[in-house]
């Protein structure tokens, strides 16, 4: 009986206010007397008007962003599922989805579709969202790391990571010697070209590696921690070298790169000596159910 009572109440309220709206609209037509009301007529059918309105709404930046996100998620999930079925990490399928939707495939073979789905002015929004997602993912990886194991494996991680930088860097620099004449842009010094090529060969795709480790379920094991630590040390060192290389290329001297390295070191010290103790204090207060004074 209670269910029917709620239904009767709902139908009654909707009916009363629907009648009120109807009579108000009918009485309101009488107020139009003496007014020169012009109803715009486009001369197009209702279907044509609907298509024009739909195209106009789809051109809105928010609508474009939503369509891009839906397309990217569907393509990444589909190809990731396929890679899982053949025993490969799903991140491989996600990378393949990016290649298919990017300029390498869709932009080359379906330029109209690519330009409509990924207009140039919308790429900034996608890049911003990708950076936010990467930050959150790396935050989750950091939360799941065992710091005790990380400290115990710090020396091994430094040796392994630096070896994985020196070897590909040297090979990349040697490769630059053979391809400099044919591939280097005009006006670019060999030192700049060689350093860029060497560091490009040395940087590890840390987010991809972290995703594979997490997907395999070894992120909390000793092996997974060592892998993540080595990759993190590799990335930190390689990006510092890249910053120095960029500064050398722009300014033409190594002295200018010292400022960038100094600022990076200052940032790391700030995180370790100021932010980390503060967050630890906040966590302790939350654990003991106290308020931060």
JOVENLIN-V405769 format. One record per residue. N is the residue number from 1. RES is the residue in one small letter. OMEGA is omega in whole degrees, 0 to 359 (999 if undefined). NEAR is the number of other C-alpha atoms within 12 Angstrom. D_LAST is the distance of its C-alpha to the last C-alpha in whole Angstrom. Layout:
n->N res->RES omega->OMEGA near->NEAR d_last->D_LAST
n->N res->RES omega->OMEGA near->NEAR d_last->D_LAST
This chain:
n->1 res->x omega->180 near->7 d_last->55
n->2 res->x omega->179 near->8 d_last->51
n->3 res->x omega->179 near->9 d_last->51
n->4 res->x omega->180 near->11 d_last->54
n->5 res->x omega->177 near->11 d_last->53
n->6 res->x omega->179 near->12 d_last->50
n->7 res->x omega->178 near->13 d_last->52
n->8 res->x omega->179 near->14 d_last->55
n->9 res->x omega->180 near->14 d_last->52
n->10 res->x omega->180 near->14 d_last->51
n->11 res->x omega->180 near->14 d_last->54
n->12 res->x omega->180 near->15 d_last->55
n->13 res->x omega->180 near->14 d_last->52
n->14 res->x omega->181 near->14 d_last->53
n->15 res->x omega->181 near->14 d_last->56
n->16 res->x omega->183 near->14 d_last->56
n->17 res->x omega->174 near->14 d_last->53
n->18 res->x omega->176 near->14 d_last->56
n->19 res->x omega->178 near->14 d_last->59
n->20 res->x omega->178 near->14 d_last->57
n->21 res->x omega->181 near->14 d_last->56
n->22 res->x omega->181 near->14 d_last->59
n->23 res->x omega->178 near->14 d_last->61
n->24 res->x omega->178 near->14 d_last->59
n->25 res->x omega->179 near->14 d_last->60
n->26 res->x omega->179 near->13 d_last->63
n->27 res->x omega->180 near->13 d_last->63
n->28 res->x omega->178 near->12 d_last->61
n->29 res->x omega->178 near->14 d_last->64
n->30 res->x omega->178 near->12 d_last->66
n->31 res->x omega->181 near->13 d_last->64
n->32 res->x omega->182 near->13 d_last->65
n->33 res->x omega->179 near->10 d_last->69
n->34 res->x omega->179 near->8 d_last->70
n->35 res->x omega->179 near->9 d_last->67
n->36 res->x omega->183 near->8 d_last->68
n->37 res->x omega->181 near->10 d_last->66
n->38 res->x omega->178 near->7 d_last->66
n->39 res->x omega->182 near->7 d_last->65
n->40 res->x omega->179 near->7 d_last->64
n->41 res->x omega->182 near->9 d_last->66
n->42 res->x omega->182 near->10 d_last->66
n->43 res->x omega->180 near->10 d_last->69
n->44 res->x omega->179 near->12 d_last->67
n->45 res->x omega->180 near->11 d_last->67
n->46 res->x omega->178 near->12 d_last->64
n->47 res->x omega->178 near->11 d_last->63
n->48 res->x omega->177 near->13 d_last->63
n->49 res->x omega->179 near->15 d_last->61
n->50 res->x omega->180 near->13 d_last->59
n->51 res->x omega->179 near->14 d_last->59
n->52 res->x omega->179 near->16 d_last->58
n->53 res->x omega->179 near->14 d_last->55
n->54 res->x omega->178 near->14 d_last->54
n->55 res->x omega->179 near->15 d_last->55
n->56 res->x omega->180 near->14 d_last->53
n->57 res->x omega->179 near->15 d_last->50
n->58 res->x omega->178 near->19 d_last->50
n->59 res->x omega->179 near->21 d_last->50
n->60 res->x omega->182 near->17 d_last->46
n->61 res->x omega->180 near->23 d_last->44
n->62 res->x omega->178 near->15 d_last->41
n->63 res->x omega->178 near->19 d_last->45
n->64 res->x omega->180 near->27 d_last->46
n->65 res->x omega->179 near->27 d_last->42
n->66 res->x omega->178 near->21 d_last->42
n->67 res->x omega->178 near->23 d_last->46
n->68 res->x omega->181 near->32 d_last->45
n->69 res->x omega->180 near->25 d_last->42
n->70 res->x omega->180 near->15 d_last->44
n->71 res->x omega->181 near->21 d_last->47
n->72 res->x omega->181 near->29 d_last->45
n->73 res->x omega->180 near->21 d_last->44
n->74 res->x omega->180 near->19 d_last->47
n->75 res->x omega->181 near->26 d_last->49
n->76 res->x omega->179 near->28 d_last->46
n->77 res->x omega->182 near->25 d_last->46
n->78 res->x omega->180 near->22 d_last->50
n->79 res->x omega->175 near->28 d_last->51
n->80 res->x omega->177 near->27 d_last->48
n->81 res->x omega->178 near->23 d_last->50
n->82 res->x omega->180 near->21 d_last->53
n->83 res->x omega->177 near->21 d_last->52
n->84 res->x omega->181 near->21 d_last->50
n->85 res->x omega->180 near->13 d_last->53
n->86 res->x omega->174 near->13 d_last->55
n->87 res->x omega->179 near->14 d_last->53
n->88 res->x omega->177 near->18 d_last->51
n->89 res->x omega->181 near->28 d_last->47
n->90 res->x omega->179 near->30 d_last->46
n->91 res->x omega->176 near->32 d_last->44
n->92 res->x omega->177 near->27 d_last->48
n->93 res->x omega->178 near->30 d_last->49
n->94 res->x omega->176 near->29 d_last->46
n->95 res->x omega->178 near->26 d_last->47
n->96 res->x omega->177 near->25 d_last->51
n->97 res->x omega->177 near->29 d_last->49
n->98 res->x omega->178 near->26 d_last->48
n->99 res->x omega->181 near->20 d_last->51
n->100 res->x omega->181 near->23 d_last->53
n->101 res->x omega->184 near->32 d_last->51
n->102 res->x omega->182 near->26 d_last->51
n->103 res->x omega->181 near->22 d_last->54
n->104 res->x omega->181 near->16 d_last->55
n->105 res->x omega->183 near->17 d_last->57
n->106 res->x omega->180 near->21 d_last->56
n->107 res->x omega->181 near->22 d_last->56
n->108 res->x omega->185 near->16 d_last->59
n->109 res->x omega->178 near->15 d_last->61
n->110 res->x omega->185 near->18 d_last->60
n->111 res->x omega->179 near->18 d_last->59
n->112 res->x omega->178 near->14 d_last->59
n->113 res->x omega->181 near->18 d_last->56
n->114 res->x omega->180 near->23 d_last->54
n->115 res->x omega->179 near->22 d_last->54
n->116 res->x omega->182 near->24 d_last->53
n->117 res->x omega->182 near->32 d_last->51
n->118 res->x omega->176 near->33 d_last->49
n->119 res->x omega->186 near->25 d_last->50
n->120 res->x omega->184 near->17 d_last->49
n->121 res->x omega->180 near->17 d_last->46
n->122 res->x omega->184 near->25 d_last->44
n->123 res->x omega->178 near->22 d_last->44
n->124 res->x omega->178 near->15 d_last->40
n->125 res->x omega->178 near->21 d_last->39
n->126 res->x omega->179 near->25 d_last->40
n->127 res->x omega->178 near->18 d_last->39
n->128 res->x omega->179 near->14 d_last->35
n->129 res->x omega->179 near->18 d_last->35
n->130 res->x omega->178 near->17 d_last->36
n->131 res->x omega->177 near->15 d_last->34
n->132 res->x omega->178 near->14 d_last->31
n->133 res->x omega->179 near->15 d_last->33
n->134 res->x omega->179 near->19 d_last->33
n->135 res->x omega->180 near->15 d_last->29
n->136 res->x omega->180 near->15 d_last->28
n->137 res->x omega->179 near->20 d_last->31
n->138 res->x omega->176 near->23 d_last->30
n->139 res->x omega->178 near->15 d_last->27
n->140 res->x omega->178 near->17 d_last->28
n->141 res->x omega->179 near->32 d_last->30
n->142 res->x omega->179 near->22 d_last->28
n->143 res->x omega->184 near->14 d_last->26
n->144 res->x omega->179 near->24 d_last->29
n->145 res->x omega->175 near->29 d_last->30
n->146 res->x omega->185 near->23 d_last->30
n->147 res->x omega->179 near->20 d_last->29
n->148 res->x omega->177 near->16 d_last->31
n->149 res->x omega->180 near->24 d_last->34
n->150 res->x omega->179 near->29 d_last->33
n->151 res->x omega->181 near->18 d_last->32
n->152 res->x omega->183 near->16 d_last->36
n->153 res->x omega->185 near->25 d_last->38
n->154 res->x omega->182 near->23 d_last->36
n->155 res->x omega->178 near->17 d_last->39
n->156 res->x omega->181 near->22 d_last->42
n->157 res->x omega->180 near->28 d_last->40
n->158 res->x omega->180 near->27 d_last->40
n->159 res->x omega->182 near->20 d_last->44
n->160 res->x omega->184 near->23 d_last->44
n->161 res->x omega->180 near->32 d_last->42
n->162 res->x omega->175 near->28 d_last->44
n->163 res->x omega->179 near->21 d_last->47
n->164 res->x omega->174 near->27 d_last->47
n->165 res->x omega->186 near->33 d_last->46
n->166 res->x omega->184 near->23 d_last->49
n->167 res->x omega->179 near->19 d_last->52
n->168 res->x omega->177 near->25 d_last->51
n->169 res->x omega->179 near->28 d_last->51
n->170 res->x omega->179 near->23 d_last->54
n->171 res->x omega->177 near->22 d_last->56
n->172 res->x omega->177 near->26 d_last->54
n->173 res->x omega->177 near->28 d_last->55
n->174 res->x omega->177 near->22 d_last->59
n->175 res->x omega->179 near->25 d_last->59
n->176 res->x omega->180 near->28 d_last->58
n->177 res->x omega->184 near->23 d_last->61
n->178 res->x omega->184 near->17 d_last->64
n->179 res->x omega->184 near->17 d_last->62
n->180 res->x omega->185 near->25 d_last->62
n->181 res->x omega->185 near->17 d_last->65
n->182 res->x omega->188 near->12 d_last->65
n->183 res->x omega->182 near->17 d_last->61
n->184 res->x omega->177 near->21 d_last->60
n->185 res->x omega->180 near->13 d_last->59
n->186 res->x omega->178 near->11 d_last->61
n->187 res->x omega->180 near->13 d_last->60
n->188 res->x omega->179 near->18 d_last->57
n->189 res->x omega->179 near->20 d_last->57
n->190 res->x omega->180 near->25 d_last->58
n->191 res->x omega->179 near->24 d_last->55
n->192 res->x omega->180 near->30 d_last->53
n->193 res->x omega->181 near->32 d_last->55
n->194 res->x omega->180 near->30 d_last->55
n->195 res->x omega->179 near->35 d_last->51
n->196 res->x omega->181 near->35 d_last->50
n->197 res->x omega->179 near->31 d_last->52
n->198 res->x omega->182 near->30 d_last->51
n->199 res->x omega->177 near->35 d_last->47
n->200 res->x omega->178 near->27 d_last->48
n->201 res->x omega->188 near->29 d_last->50
n->202 res->x omega->186 near->34 d_last->47
n->203 res->x omega->178 near->34 d_last->44
n->204 res->x omega->174 near->29 d_last->43
n->205 res->x omega->187 near->23 d_last->42
n->206 res->x omega->179 near->28 d_last->39
n->207 res->x omega->179 near->29 d_last->38
n->208 res->x omega->179 near->25 d_last->41
n->209 res->x omega->179 near->30 d_last->41
n->210 res->x omega->179 near->36 d_last->37
n->211 res->x omega->179 near->28 d_last->39
n->212 res->x omega->180 near->26 d_last->42
n->213 res->x omega->180 near->30 d_last->40
n->214 res->x omega->181 near->29 d_last->38
n->215 res->x omega->179 near->21 d_last->41
n->216 res->x omega->178 near->20 d_last->43
n->217 res->x omega->181 near->18 d_last->40
n->218 res->x omega->183 near->23 d_last->40
n->219 res->x omega->180 near->29 d_last->36
n->220 res->x omega->178 near->27 d_last->35
n->221 res->x omega->180 near->21 d_last->38
n->222 res->x omega->180 near->22 d_last->39
n->223 res->x omega->180 near->23 d_last->41
n->224 res->x omega->179 near->30 d_last->39
n->225 res->x omega->178 near->35 d_last->36
n->226 res->x omega->180 near->35 d_last->39
n->227 res->x omega->180 near->34 d_last->40
n->228 res->x omega->180 near->43 d_last->37
n->229 res->x omega->178 near->40 d_last->36
n->230 res->x omega->180 near->36 d_last->39
n->231 res->x omega->179 near->36 d_last->39
n->232 res->x omega->178 near->34 d_last->35
n->233 res->x omega->177 near->31 d_last->37
n->234 res->x omega->182 near->34 d_last->40
n->235 res->x omega->180 near->31 d_last->38
n->236 res->x omega->180 near->27 d_last->36
n->237 res->x omega->183 near->29 d_last->39
n->238 res->x omega->180 near->35 d_last->41
n->239 res->x omega->174 near->28 d_last->39
n->240 res->x omega->177 near->26 d_last->38
n->241 res->x omega->179 near->31 d_last->42
n->242 res->x omega->177 near->30 d_last->43
n->243 res->x omega->178 near->28 d_last->40
n->244 res->x omega->179 near->31 d_last->42
n->245 res->x omega->179 near->32 d_last->46
n->246 res->x omega->179 near->27 d_last->45
n->247 res->x omega->179 near->24 d_last->44
n->248 res->x omega->181 near->25 d_last->47
n->249 res->x omega->183 near->25 d_last->49
n->250 res->x omega->184 near->17 d_last->48
n->251 res->x omega->179 near->15 d_last->48
n->252 res->x omega->180 near->17 d_last->51
n->253 res->x omega->180 near->17 d_last->49
n->254 res->x omega->183 near->21 d_last->47
n->255 res->x omega->182 near->17 d_last->45
n->256 res->x omega->180 near->20 d_last->43
n->257 res->x omega->180 near->24 d_last->42
n->258 res->x omega->180 near->21 d_last->40
n->259 res->x omega->180 near->18 d_last->37
n->260 res->x omega->179 near->23 d_last->37
n->261 res->x omega->179 near->26 d_last->36
n->262 res->x omega->179 near->17 d_last->34
n->263 res->x omega->177 near->17 d_last->32
n->264 res->x omega->178 near->21 d_last->32
n->265 res->x omega->178 near->18 d_last->31
n->266 res->x omega->178 near->15 d_last->28
n->267 res->x omega->180 near->15 d_last->26
n->268 res->x omega->178 near->16 d_last->27
n->269 res->x omega->178 near->15 d_last->25
n->270 res->x omega->179 near->15 d_last->22
n->271 res->x omega->184 near->16 d_last->22
n->272 res->x omega->188 near->15 d_last->22
n->273 res->x omega->184 near->15 d_last->20
n->274 res->x omega->186 near->15 d_last->17
n->275 res->x omega->182 near->15 d_last->17
n->276 res->x omega->176 near->15 d_last->18
n->277 res->x omega->179 near->15 d_last->15
n->278 res->x omega->179 near->16 d_last->13
n->279 res->x omega->177 near->16 d_last->14
n->280 res->x omega->178 near->17 d_last->15
n->281 res->x omega->177 near->18 d_last->11
n->282 res->x omega->179 near->18 d_last->10
n->283 res->x omega->178 near->16 d_last->13
n->284 res->x omega->179 near->15 d_last->13
n->285 res->x omega->178 near->15 d_last->10
n->286 res->x omega->180 near->14 d_last->12
n->287 res->x omega->182 near->12 d_last->15
n->288 res->x omega->177 near->11 d_last->14
n->289 res->x omega->176 near->10 d_last->13
n->290 res->x omega->179 near->12 d_last->9
n->291 res->x omega->179 near->12 d_last->6
n->292 res->x omega->183 near->15 d_last->4
n->293 res->x omega->999 near->7 d_last->0
